């Protein structure tokens, strides 16, 4: 396996998240650890059930380094399986609930999961491949001719199995693609996760009344980077099985939530709740955003009306360069994703692989203490992902385009694969989307490249209009083009009821492009 060497911080981690979470349980036995709906577990109860999960897995033949997969909505039991798998020395492999059956089967075969935890909600999704996978399936919340989760726990020892886990051992495996092709598993080790815990105390996760609300799925790295620090801090984690904006606000108010991680589309929906200002949100201290850029106008609205600090992170599931924007302290930089985090180094490179000067747009490459171990079983893919500078230092290629402003703040342009090349000119969809989103009748927008006999490809705008809007697509297009340079103008605008998004809010542009390219018989 290719060995990736991350930079070492001044105060490197010395213990794993396993040890940190054990300590949290010992410090706070009577405090609530995890809450979801009507289910509430104290730290003592949670710790005991985590031990039972670990011992049950060991009894099923799971050994250190084996993979344990999960397909389920957020729940207290999901949290138990997640931490219990780590305590058994195994690798937790949470699977996307939006992936197709064929993709899930590929993931389970690719990782060679020993045990597969399945929730009733996704039985139909899993039915086509249950007999084909090597994993032993456990029924989380339904009756079938399978081991049942609660029975498994009842029969297992509740003592700590004390499996030795080191910082070099693998921790989790996250699959980055749930659609077509060969699955790509991103492997993180315990060093990487432990290095992320440097943010626990500075962000107040150790406060006596820290209560974190998580509304994104636990199979997403966006969620994990908030879930684990909250666990390590010893506070209370509230999980939402499914996000809805009003329900979110009700929980914040009722449970006096202090911390949260949200993705941009969630912030927009929350701020658009008609009676948002009637909720008591004064308990909130820190709100985090990641997975996609949070629009400057939405950041400004959050700062004006939603109490607490607003902190935006830019980074990848694979790791590498990380930037941080403390929006309330840097209100003149809301159009950026911040500046490089401590011990994080980011460069901008051109198509020739050479570094570009400040202000020029190119591909973002980065390195930091939080870098993946590599793509699981795919050294070829890992090698393609690495950029090495003249001194032999390894950086990860992000696939994102961007530039640094004069103050060292990173401004994102687009995904490299989403860049539109029209008549030989590079067009960044993000620039056009910002113009469309500034239209008072537009609530959501995406710009994609579609086939053009004259230009090769040309930008097409897809928009969602506000309720009650009376203007048509042509009007929206004309208004946008009056603000765009001649070479960047939209060929047309189409109106949609909604735009397809991933569970963490990213617009699925490939899904949007496919019909236009397939109609011409050309490849995307």
PyMOL commands that set and color helices and strands:
alter all, ss='L'
color gray80, all
select helices_A, chain A and resi 17-27+43-59+76-87+101-111+120-127+149-154+190-196+199-202+221-233+245-255+264-271+276-278+296-305+331-333+379-385+416-418+429-437+473-481+486-488+509-518
alter helices_A, ss='H'
color red, helices_A
select strands_A, chain A and resi 32-36+39-42+67-71+91-94+115-118+136-139+147-148+170-175+185-189+211-214+236-239+259-262+286-289+309-314+323-326+339-340+345-349+362-367+374-375+386-388+394-404+410-415+420-422+425-427+442-452+456-465+492-495
alter strands_A, ss='S'
color yellow, strands_A
deselect
rebuild
show_as cartoon
